[in-house]
Amino acid sequence: MTADLTSPTAAVLPVTDATFAAEVTQRPGAVLVEFTAAWCGPCRMMVPVLAQIAAERAGTLAVRTLDVDTNPATSRAHGVLGMPTMILFRDGRPVLSVTGARSRQRLLDELDRALAG
């Protein structure tokens, strides 16, 4: 059975305003959060990319999504103005923020640079 990469998988978990701290800022290691919205076309384009990255980097990178429409406090706190915005957190601190859809390879390159630095 193959994974359906057009919808979120168990490897890409949703977070909310209520769970963000426990799932992202209080979590050790690297966590990539996509700030997204149901109406955002480029956000939907990122679903398979994030699923692939989550599968490839399982154990070293957690991937989460946050719906900006239903979780405005976290979006505001991180200055998210456009979607998709992806913020990479390392040990609870943001180390990279990118806005706009990316290819898998481009996003991996950006993540690797940020995590190496």
C-alpha positions as CSV (number, residue, x, y, z in Angstrom):
1,M,0.0,0.0,0.0
2,T,1.4,3.4,-0.9
3,A,0.9,6.6,1.0
4,D,-1.5,9.2,-0.3
5,L,0.8,12.2,-0.6
6,T,-2.1,14.6,-1.5
7,S,-3.4,14.6,2.1
8,P,-1.6,15.0,5.4
9,T,-0.1,11.8,6.8
10,A,0.6,10.7,10.3
11,A,4.1,12.0,9.8
12,V,2.8,15.6,9.2
13,L,0.7,16.4,12.2
14,P,-1.5,19.4,12.8
15,V,-0.8,21.8,15.8
16,T,-3.1,24.5,17.3
17,D,-2.7,27.5,19.4
18,A,-3.3,25.2,22.4
19,T,-0.7,22.6,21.4
20,F,2.0,24.7,19.7
21,A,4.2,25.1,22.8
22,A,4.2,21.4,23.6
23,E,4.7,20.3,20.0
24,V,7.1,22.9,18.8
25,T,8.7,25.4,21.2
26,Q,9.1,23.0,24.1
27,R,10.2,20.1,21.9
28,P,14.0,19.3,21.6
29,G,15.4,19.0,18.1
30,A,14.2,20.3,14.8
31,V,10.6,21.1,14.0
32,L,9.4,22.5,10.7
33,V,6.0,24.2,10.9
34,E,4.0,25.1,7.9
35,F,1.5,28.0,8.5
36,T,-1.3,27.2,6.1
37,A,-4.9,27.8,5.2
38,A,-7.5,25.6,3.5
39,W,-8.1,28.3,0.8
40,C,-4.4,28.6,0.0
41,G,-3.5,26.9,-3.3
42,P,0.3,27.1,-2.8
43,C,-0.2,25.6,0.7
44,R,-1.9,22.6,-0.9
45,M,1.0,22.2,-3.3
46,M,3.3,21.8,-0.3
47,V,1.4,18.8,1.2
48,P,3.2,16.1,-0.8
49,V,6.6,18.0,-0.4
50,L,6.2,18.1,3.4
51,A,5.0,14.5,3.5
52,Q,8.1,13.4,1.6
53,I,10.4,15.4,3.8
54,A,8.7,14.1,7.0
55,A,9.2,10.5,5.8
56,E,12.8,11.1,4.6
57,R,13.8,12.9,7.8
58,A,11.8,10.9,10.3
59,G,13.7,10.8,13.6
60,T,15.6,14.0,12.9
61,L,12.9,16.5,11.8
62,A,9.3,16.7,13.0
63,V,6.9,18.3,10.5
64,R,3.8,20.1,11.7
65,T,1.1,22.3,10.1
66,L,-0.9,25.1,11.7
67,D,-4.1,26.5,10.2
68,V,-3.8,30.3,10.4
69,D,-7.6,30.9,10.2
70,T,-8.4,28.8,13.3
71,N,-5.2,29.6,15.2
72,P,-4.6,33.3,14.9
73,A,-2.6,33.8,18.1
74,T,0.3,31.6,17.1
75,S,0.3,33.1,13.6
76,R,0.4,36.6,15.0
77,A,3.1,35.7,17.5
78,H,5.4,34.6,14.7
79,G,4.6,37.4,12.3
80,V,3.1,35.2,9.7
81,L,1.6,37.4,6.9
82,G,1.7,35.2,3.8
83,M,1.0,31.6,3.2
84,P,2.5,29.2,3.1
85,T,5.1,30.3,5.6
86,M,7.4,27.6,6.9
87,I,9.4,28.2,10.1
88,L,12.1,25.9,11.2
89,F,12.5,25.7,15.0
90,R,15.6,24.2,16.6
91,D,15.3,23.4,20.3
92,G,12.3,25.8,20.5
93,R,13.8,28.7,18.7
94,P,13.1,29.8,15.1
95,V,16.2,29.5,12.9
96,L,14.7,29.9,9.4
97,S,11.5,31.4,8.0
98,V,10.5,31.1,4.3
99,T,7.4,32.2,2.6
100,G,6.0,30.7,-0.6
101,A,5.8,27.2,-2.1
102,R,9.1,25.5,-2.6
103,S,10.3,22.4,-4.4
104,R,11.4,19.5,-2.2
105,Q,15.0,20.0,-3.1
106,R,15.0,23.7,-2.5
107,L,13.4,23.4,0.8
108,L,15.8,20.6,1.9
109,D,18.7,22.8,0.9
110,E,17.4,25.7,3.0
111,L,16.7,23.4,5.9
112,D,20.1,21.8,5.8
113,R,21.9,25.2,5.6
114,A,19.9,26.5,8.6
115,L,20.5,23.3,10.7
116,A,24.2,23.3,9.9
117,G,24.7,26.9,11.0
